[in-house]
Amino acid sequence: MKHLLRKIFFWDAPEQGAFFGLTLLLFLVWCCFSLICAGLVIHSRIFWFVADSPCNFIIMGLLLLLFLYVLFIVLKVFVNMVRRTPCFWKRLLKMLAAVVVLTPFCALFAFCLLPHTPTMVALAFQTAFCLAFFGLGYLFRPIVHPAKLLPCLLGWTGAFLVFSTLLCQANPLIDKTDVGFNWSGHYFPYVMPFWRWFNLFGNGCFWFTLAGFLMLAIAYYLTWNILAKMSGSSMRRFCSRGIRVQWIIMVGIYALTLCFALWSNAQYHAAVKDLEVHFGHPMTGVELGHVYYDGRTPDADYWKRLEAAMDRYHQEHEKTVETIDDEYGFTTYNDNELTYRPDTILPKDLYDKCKAGFLNSLSSSELLEFFVSPMPPGERDYSAKWLIGMTSSELFKCRELARMEHRRCLYAIDSGDFKTAAETVAHLDILCDFLNKECSDSGYLVGMVVGGIRNEMLAKLLDSGLPPDKWLEEQSNQLLQLEERFEEHEKMILYSEAVIGLDALQFVVGEHLKGQEESENCGYWIYYKSIRFFFPQEWWLMAKSARDYARAMKATTFDQFPKKATGSIMVDMFCSSLNRGGEKKRYYIASCRILRGLIAAELQKRRTGTYPDSLDVLPLDPFSGQPLKYRKGVCQVSCYFFERQTDEKTESEIQDDDDIEIPPHWERKTKQENVNAVQIWSVGLDGIDDGGLNFSKEGDSNEERKDDIRFIIQIR
């Protein structure tokens, strides 16, 4: 056992042990990086599983032991070098004295010469470190010539700076600043200067990484030479079997992962070609722009004028809100709350002020003039940018306009003004038509939100009894057309999302960064594609993820996307939101079909004088595949209202706060009421018939929640 321990810790050959330890350190880094990439290839969440299991502590413990082992055998040879250096302590004192004397002069010179420097204290510490670093050549000169020792130390230092810079910039989603990089609480001030000096955007990243590997190879070779000379043996004999085995394994890992990377890359390009055949369009942003515009002419001025009009509306409406807050102490009042729950019952005087303020603000902003058919598209650059043709601004405006029209419709219904109410529905038809040409998932979802608001308005109009028969028949046909258009729109959305996902991949690997060094919006990202042959493990991971994504996007409906995590990074990142598109679509289709059924019931009532006890022909429920449910009779509904509340103080609070008066405030409440009505409903996503109920009581478990989709017409 004693002989084995002496051999493991290189007790009789400390120089060979130090070289073995340095090789082992490189071996562990390469193998750990390869295992991480291979694990992510197998399943993107495999490391979460490991982190939550006892294996995590075992693995971390083994790595810590190996690191301590390497540290021990390297420090052992350093101690041996100290012992073998003549007059080491005298040389050390002389070197430290020189550092103390030279540091103030060098630091002051650098402070006056450099345009941007840290504080004098920090600069002095950096100068002292540099002087001590170069003084090592003098310190160990009797046994190691400075011509070998200093290049060796500089090589290790330079390689560390290169690879730590690449590691810090490995995640393109982390924000960086011009000063430095903060990663896991540690500050690296050299990262951003390196990025600027070596132009990591384009091919400079390749040469920067190549320089790092060359410095590592030179430092490793010089270390090999120095330690072999110190041990008194040739370099060939100094390289033991354990070292050779480690290098064979590292080379084998490189060759194997490179083969996997090339294979996955070829499969990825083949999958992209299959997508082009499937969609009938090239997978490029330029082609997506042709599909989106489809002969339409963009009008950027229209959207600028619309934004200015919306700003005028908000400025005017804020004055109304402030007036109501001051007059009523209505601290919970805000525009969003009434917008999201516009059917909330308010006291008459407060309702009149809200209505007048809203209509005056809308009139002064001249927003209604922007409802032209068809609405022109905005200007978008589909050429080659990340998340091609970002649309969030236009979509936000469409959604906000729909909510304004919702409130305007409710006010018109309360006033018995059918003409204005019908105009608001026509305005939402214009918005739906515009959004139906939108070729992004976010636009598709906003289109269904706006379509849902339109259906709520139509349901309120139907319940009011204001619309004439002919208008209701037209709306039934319009609902059928909207339903069909949204279903046909699905494949274009899938094409758009496939292009956007592949474009985001190209952005991450650096395709869009090349040649954009001076752009302010490009960020501090390295050009990954230029260094793929240096790190084939990561290339394999990225190519395999892109291949899986391209294959997953070869779909015709949202329902074909996986409902659970697949383990492929890009599929789980980009398809997780798309698989909810099918649910959103069914919600919208269900509401359209429910309204068509209610319109049929209303028209029958107008012909016969009473609502039918049952409807023989009802559209199919998209959630169950069975006909929608119909019932005439008592119906439970939720009513929302604001109630004025006054906080009561205890006697001690009154004594403590004599001069403080707590103003009354408004609190929104909900109550359930039973009304006589006809209702049609869908069973909703859970497939359980809850009798049309679509609310949940506080504290209900998931099994007790109600998610039916329903519209009603009260029998008066």
Secondary structure, DSSP 8 states (H G I E B T S, - for coil): -HHHHHHHTTSS-HHHHHHHHHHHHHHHHHHHHHHHHHHHHH-TTHHHHHHTSTHHHHHHHHHHHHHHHHHHHHHHHHHHHHHHSTTHHHHHHHHHHHHHHHHHHHHHHHHHH-SS---HHHHHHHHHHHHHHHHHHHHTTTTS-HHHHHHHHHHHHHHHHHHHHHHHTS-TTS---SS-EEETTEEETTHHHHHHHTTTTSTHHHHHHHHHHHHHHHHHHHHHHHHHHHHTS-HHHHS-HHHHHHHHHHHHHHHHHHHHHHHHHHHHHHHHHHHHHHHTS-SSHHHHHHHHHTT----HHHHHHHHHHHHHHHHHHHHHHHHHHHHH--TT--HHHHHHSTT-B--HHHHHHHHHHHHHHHHHHTGGGG--SS--------SS-SSSS--HHHHHHHHHHHHHHHHHHHHHHHTT-HHHHHHHHHHHHHHHHHHTT--SHHHHHHHHHHHHHHHHHHHHHHHHT-S-HHHHHHHHHHHHHHHHHHHHTHHHHHHHHHHHHHHHHHHHHTTTTTT-TT-TTS-S---GGGGTTT-HHHHHHHHHHHHHHHHHT--SSGGGS-SS--S-HHHHHHHHHHTTHHHHHHHHHHHHHHHHHHHHHHHHHHHHSS--S--S---B-TTTSSB-EEEEEEEEEEEEEEEEE-----HHHHHHTTT-----EEEEEEEEEEEEEEEEEE--TT----TT-----TT--GGG----EEEEEE--
